[in-house]
Amino acid sequence: MAALAHHHHRVLSFTSFATPTTRLPCASSSSPPTHAAGSSLEELSRSCTTWSWRGMRVNYLVRGEGPPVLLVHGFGASVAHWRRNIGVLSESNTVYAIDLLGFGASDKPAGFSYTMETWAELILEFLDEVVKRPTVLVGNSVGSLACVIAASDSTRDLVRGLVLLNCSGGMNNKAIVDDWRIKLLLPLLWLIDFLLKQKSIASALFGRVKERENLKNILMSVYGNKDAVDDELVEIIRGPADTEGALDAFVSTVTGPPGPSPIALMPKIKIPVLVLWGDEDPFTPIDGPVGKYFSGLPSELSNVRLHMLEGVGHCPHDDRPDLVHEKLLPWLASLPSAAEPEVAVA
């Protein structure tokens, strides 16, 4: 019964950064430091500009010099969710961060059907038209999956490295029906899909979820380091949720097709891959089908390196940026330059 309650809650919780949720209360004073040597929201907002993609505005930021890196947020997030990483990474890289269509300050077109494949196409065309150099993709949650789909497109030579932070198994729970916990809830999931397609019900649910206190409780359940869940983080998620089109994006994402599975796509990717996984993630737990797959991947693919991050939740880059930078920066420095032939980093 407890398991059912747990997964019912995670379906209804603000699919904030991907699919499922639920965790424990507040941080004690002994919680690890956040190391928020980052940028203010106002500063990040001022640094952003727009790119026109298929007639729609896409918000993005660029900072620094060096080999390009593109940061791709998870569901419900935006450029600002990389507040604690952009400054550090831009010391040795040209850092691009993008708001996926439907999120942040990017357009949220009425009646648009959001899919993983569409976001992957957006990423590839951004690399082609804006960055114009082979780029390392860094994604969190569904942003990771969008990066996997983009990197698996072997017809273009636009991606030179891939970093996955707690990669989602799909755009929503339908992607992980092999998980016995989800199988138990399938009838409930289909009912929720039906209810969310009723505008008044979806609007009421969305309104409750984005209330500051509710949102903070959800974020507390997702982060291992509770000190990282500050008022600024709540505003990063809540602010864009108040904009026109946000409700439609929420419903389309939760009720739409899950998209390609990373399990099917990863063997196609030959470039260097770094996987960083918070071991206290309730969305994509390490003992779930996706977590188990990625934890065993380095023994199957020589181009994949994996690091488990202890006491870290679903969003490692904001939860414990110090641990992420400790693994990410040396890995980035080890990559061959774009002019050299790519060699898998084992």
C-alpha positions as CSV (number, residue, x, y, z in Angstrom):
1,M,0.0,0.0,0.0
2,A,2.8,2.4,0.9
3,A,4.4,1.7,-2.5
4,L,1.2,2.5,-4.3
5,A,0.8,5.8,-2.4
6,H,4.4,6.6,-3.2
7,H,4.0,6.2,-6.9
8,H,0.5,7.8,-7.0
9,H,2.1,10.9,-5.5
10,R,5.0,10.9,-7.9
11,V,2.6,10.8,-10.9
12,L,0.7,13.9,-9.7
13,S,3.7,15.8,-8.4
14,F,4.9,18.5,-10.7
15,T,6.7,16.2,-13.2
16,S,9.1,19.1,-12.4
17,F,12.1,17.7,-14.1
18,A,10.9,14.4,-15.7
19,T,8.7,11.6,-14.5
20,P,8.0,10.2,-10.9
21,T,8.6,11.5,-7.3
22,T,8.7,11.3,-3.4
23,R,11.2,11.6,-0.6
24,L,11.9,12.8,2.9
25,P,11.7,15.9,5.0
26,C,14.2,18.7,5.7
27,A,18.0,18.9,5.8
28,S,19.8,18.9,9.0
29,S,22.6,21.4,9.8
30,S,25.1,18.7,8.8
31,S,23.9,18.7,5.1
32,P,26.7,19.0,2.6
33,P,27.4,22.5,1.3
34,T,25.7,23.7,-1.8
35,H,28.7,25.6,-3.2
36,A,26.5,28.0,-5.1
37,A,29.3,29.9,-6.7
38,G,26.8,30.7,-9.4
39,S,25.0,33.5,-11.2
40,S,22.0,35.4,-10.0
41,L,18.7,34.9,-11.8
42,E,18.7,38.6,-12.8
43,E,22.2,38.3,-14.3
44,L,21.3,35.1,-16.2
45,S,18.1,36.7,-17.5
46,R,20.0,39.7,-18.8
47,S,22.6,37.5,-20.5
48,C,19.9,35.6,-22.5
49,T,19.0,36.2,-26.1
50,T,16.6,34.5,-28.6
51,W,17.0,32.3,-31.7
52,S,14.1,31.8,-34.1
53,W,13.4,28.1,-34.7
54,R,10.7,27.3,-37.2
55,G,9.0,30.6,-36.5
56,M,9.1,30.2,-32.7
57,R,11.4,32.0,-30.2
58,V,13.9,29.9,-28.3
59,N,15.6,31.5,-25.3
60,Y,19.3,30.8,-24.8
61,L,22.5,32.0,-23.1
62,V,26.1,32.0,-24.2
63,R,29.1,32.7,-22.0
64,G,32.9,32.1,-22.0
65,E,35.5,31.0,-24.5
66,G,36.8,27.6,-25.4
67,P,35.3,24.3,-26.7
68,P,31.5,24.6,-26.8
69,V,29.2,22.9,-24.2
70,L,25.4,23.0,-24.5
71,L,23.4,22.6,-21.2
72,V,19.9,21.1,-21.6
73,H,17.5,21.3,-18.6
74,G,14.9,18.8,-17.5
75,F,11.1,19.1,-17.4
76,G,9.7,22.2,-15.8
77,A,13.2,23.8,-15.6
78,S,15.1,26.3,-17.7
79,V,18.5,28.0,-18.3
80,A,18.4,29.3,-14.7
81,H,18.5,25.7,-13.3
82,W,22.2,25.8,-14.4
83,R,22.8,28.8,-12.1
84,R,25.5,26.9,-10.1
85,N,27.4,25.6,-13.2
86,I,27.5,28.2,-15.9
87,G,30.2,30.3,-14.2
88,V,32.5,27.4,-13.4
89,L,32.1,25.8,-16.8
90,S,32.6,29.1,-18.7
91,E,36.1,29.5,-17.3
92,S,37.3,26.9,-19.8
93,N,34.5,26.5,-22.3
94,T,32.0,28.4,-24.4
95,V,28.8,27.6,-22.5
96,Y,25.5,27.6,-24.2
97,A,22.3,26.9,-22.2
98,I,18.9,26.6,-23.8
99,D,15.3,26.7,-22.8
100,L,13.6,23.9,-24.6
101,L,10.4,24.9,-26.5
102,G,7.5,24.9,-24.0
103,F,9.7,25.9,-21.0
104,G,11.5,28.8,-19.4
105,A,11.3,32.0,-21.6
106,S,11.0,30.0,-24.9
107,D,7.7,30.1,-26.8
108,K,4.9,27.8,-25.6
109,P,2.7,27.7,-28.8
110,A,-1.0,26.9,-28.4
111,G,-1.9,23.4,-29.4
112,F,1.7,22.3,-29.9
113,S,2.4,18.6,-29.4
114,Y,5.6,18.2,-27.5
115,T,7.7,15.2,-28.2
116,M,11.2,14.0,-27.3
117,E,12.1,13.9,-31.0
118,T,11.1,17.5,-31.5
119,W,13.4,18.6,-28.7
120,A,16.2,16.6,-30.1
121,E,15.6,18.2,-33.5
122,L,15.7,21.6,-31.8
123,I,19.0,20.8,-30.2
124,L,20.6,19.6,-33.5
125,E,19.4,22.6,-35.4
126,F,20.7,24.9,-32.6
127,L,24.1,23.3,-32.9
128,D,24.0,23.7,-36.7
129,E,22.8,27.3,-36.9
130,V,24.0,28.9,-33.6
131,V,27.0,27.0,-32.2
132,K,28.4,25.9,-35.6
133,R,31.1,23.6,-34.0
134,P,31.1,20.1,-32.6
135,T,29.7,20.4,-29.1
136,V,29.5,18.4,-25.8
137,L,25.9,18.0,-24.8
138,V,25.1,18.1,-21.1
139,G,21.6,17.1,-20.1
140,N,19.5,16.5,-17.0
141,S,16.5,14.2,-16.8
142,V,14.4,14.5,-20.0
143,G,17.0,17.0,-21.2
144,S,19.5,14.0,-21.0
145,L,17.2,11.9,-23.1
146,A,16.8,14.7,-25.7
147,C,20.6,14.8,-25.8
148,V,20.8,11.0,-26.3
149,I,18.4,11.2,-29.2
150,A,20.3,14.0,-30.8
151,A,23.7,12.3,-30.3
152,S,22.3,9.0,-31.8
153,D,21.7,10.8,-35.1
154,S,24.7,9.5,-37.0
155,T,24.0,11.5,-40.1
156,R,25.4,14.7,-38.5
157,D,28.8,15.3,-36.9
158,L,27.6,17.9,-34.5
159,V,28.1,16.2,-31.1
160,R,31.6,15.4,-29.8
161,G,30.7,14.3,-26.3
162,L,27.7,13.5,-24.1
163,V,27.1,14.0,-20.4
164,L,24.0,12.5,-18.8
165,L,22.8,13.6,-15.3
166,N,20.2,11.1,-14.1
167,C,18.8,10.4,-17.6
168,S,15.1,9.9,-17.9
169,G,13.7,6.7,-19.4
170,G,11.1,8.7,-21.4
171,M,9.0,11.9,-21.5
172,N,6.7,10.4,-18.9
173,N,5.9,7.2,-17.0
174,K,4.7,5.3,-20.0
175,A,8.3,4.7,-20.9
176,I,8.9,2.5,-17.9
177,V,6.0,0.1,-17.9
178,D,8.4,-2.8,-17.4
179,D,8.9,-1.5,-13.8
180,W,6.6,-3.6,-11.7
181,R,5.8,-0.5,-9.6
182,I,4.5,1.3,-12.7
183,K,2.6,-1.8,-13.9
184,L,0.6,-1.8,-10.8
185,L,-0.4,1.8,-11.5
186,L,-1.2,1.5,-15.3
187,P,-5.0,1.9,-14.9
188,L,-4.4,4.9,-12.7
189,L,-2.0,6.4,-15.2
190,W,-4.5,6.1,-18.0
191,L,-7.2,7.7,-15.8
192,I,-4.8,10.6,-15.0
193,D,-4.1,11.0,-18.7
194,F,-7.9,11.2,-19.3
195,L,-8.5,13.7,-16.5
196,L,-5.6,16.0,-17.5
197,K,-7.1,16.3,-21.0
198,Q,-10.1,18.0,-19.3
199,K,-9.0,21.6,-19.2
200,S,-10.7,22.6,-16.0
201,I,-9.2,19.6,-14.1
202,A,-5.7,20.1,-15.5
203,S,-5.9,23.8,-14.7
204,A,-6.9,23.1,-11.1
205,L,-4.2,20.5,-10.6
206,F,-1.5,22.7,-12.2
207,G,-2.6,25.6,-10.0
208,R,-2.2,23.6,-6.8
209,V,1.2,22.1,-7.9
210,K,2.8,25.5,-8.6
211,E,1.8,27.1,-5.3
212,R,5.1,28.0,-3.6
213,E,4.7,25.7,-0.6
214,N,3.7,22.7,-2.6
215,L,6.4,23.3,-5.1
216,K,9.0,23.6,-2.3
217,N,7.8,20.3,-0.8
218,I,8.1,18.5,-4.1
219,L,11.6,19.9,-4.7
220,M,12.6,18.8,-1.1
221,S,11.5,15.3,-2.1
222,V,13.7,15.3,-5.2
223,Y,17.0,16.8,-3.8
224,G,19.4,14.9,-1.6
225,N,20.9,18.2,-0.3
226,K,18.0,20.0,1.2
227,D,20.0,23.2,1.6
228,A,20.0,23.6,-2.2
229,V,16.3,24.0,-2.2
230,D,16.2,27.7,-1.7
231,D,13.6,30.4,-2.6
232,E,15.5,31.1,-5.8
233,L,15.1,27.5,-6.9
234,V,11.3,27.6,-6.2
235,E,11.1,30.7,-8.3
236,I,13.1,29.1,-11.2
237,I,10.4,26.5,-11.5
238,R,7.3,28.6,-10.5
239,G,8.0,31.7,-12.6
240,P,7.7,30.1,-16.1
241,A,4.8,28.0,-14.9
242,D,2.8,31.2,-14.7
243,T,3.3,32.2,-18.3
244,E,0.8,31.7,-21.1
245,G,1.0,28.2,-22.7
246,A,2.7,26.6,-19.6
247,L,-0.4,24.5,-18.8
248,D,-0.7,23.2,-22.3
249,A,3.0,22.2,-22.3
250,F,2.5,20.5,-18.9
251,V,-0.5,18.5,-20.2
252,S,1.1,17.6,-23.5
253,T,4.3,16.3,-21.9
254,V,2.6,14.3,-19.2
255,T,0.0,12.7,-21.5
256,G,2.0,12.4,-24.8
257,P,4.1,9.6,-26.1
258,P,7.2,8.7,-24.0
259,G,9.5,8.8,-27.0
260,P,12.5,6.6,-27.8
261,S,14.2,4.7,-25.0
262,P,17.8,5.4,-24.0
263,I,18.2,1.7,-23.7
264,A,17.7,1.3,-27.4
265,L,19.8,4.3,-28.4
266,M,22.9,4.2,-26.2
267,P,24.6,1.3,-28.2
268,K,24.4,3.5,-31.3
269,I,26.5,6.3,-29.7
270,K,30.2,6.0,-30.3
271,I,31.4,9.3,-28.9
272,P,32.7,9.7,-25.3
273,V,29.9,9.5,-22.7
274,L,30.0,10.5,-19.0
275,V,27.1,9.4,-16.8
276,L,26.7,11.0,-13.4
277,W,23.9,9.5,-11.3
278,G,22.6,10.7,-7.9
279,D,21.9,7.6,-5.9
280,E,19.0,9.1,-4.0
281,D,16.9,9.9,-7.1
282,P,13.2,9.0,-6.6
283,F,12.4,9.8,-10.2
284,T,14.8,7.5,-11.9
285,P,16.1,5.3,-9.0
286,I,19.2,3.3,-9.5
287,D,17.3,0.1,-8.8
288,G,14.7,0.9,-11.5
289,P,15.0,-0.4,-15.1
290,V,16.7,2.8,-16.5
291,G,19.1,3.1,-13.5
292,K,20.1,-0.5,-13.6
293,Y,20.7,-0.2,-17.4
294,F,23.0,2.8,-17.0
295,S,24.8,1.3,-13.9
296,G,25.9,-1.7,-16.0
297,L,26.7,0.2,-19.2
298,P,30.4,0.8,-18.7
299,S,31.0,-2.9,-18.7
300,E,29.3,-3.2,-22.1
301,L,30.4,0.0,-23.9
302,S,34.0,1.2,-23.7
303,N,33.1,4.8,-24.5
304,V,31.0,5.2,-21.3
305,R,32.3,6.3,-17.9
306,L,29.9,6.2,-14.9
307,H,30.2,7.9,-11.5
308,M,27.6,7.4,-8.7
309,L,27.1,10.5,-6.6
310,E,26.2,9.6,-3.0
311,G,23.4,11.4,-1.2
312,V,22.4,13.2,-4.4
313,G,19.0,13.4,-5.9
314,H,17.5,13.8,-9.4
315,C,19.3,17.1,-10.3
316,P,22.9,16.6,-9.4
317,H,24.2,19.8,-11.1
318,D,22.1,21.9,-8.7
319,D,21.9,19.5,-5.8
320,R,25.7,19.0,-5.4
321,P,27.4,21.1,-8.1
322,D,30.8,20.5,-6.4
323,L,30.6,16.8,-6.9
324,V,29.5,17.2,-10.5
325,H,32.3,19.7,-11.4
326,E,34.8,17.3,-9.7
327,K,34.0,14.6,-12.3
328,L,32.9,16.8,-15.2
329,L,35.8,19.3,-15.6
330,P,38.6,16.7,-15.8
331,W,36.5,14.6,-18.2
332,L,35.9,17.6,-20.5
333,A,39.6,18.5,-20.4
334,S,40.4,14.9,-21.4
335,L,38.4,15.0,-24.6
336,P,40.3,15.3,-27.9
337,S,39.9,18.7,-29.7
338,A,37.3,18.8,-32.4
339,A,40.1,18.8,-35.0
340,E,41.5,15.5,-33.7
341,P,39.9,12.1,-34.4
342,E,37.4,11.2,-31.7
343,V,38.7,8.4,-29.4
344,A,36.4,6.8,-26.8
345,V,37.2,7.8,-23.3
346,A,36.9,4.6,-21.2
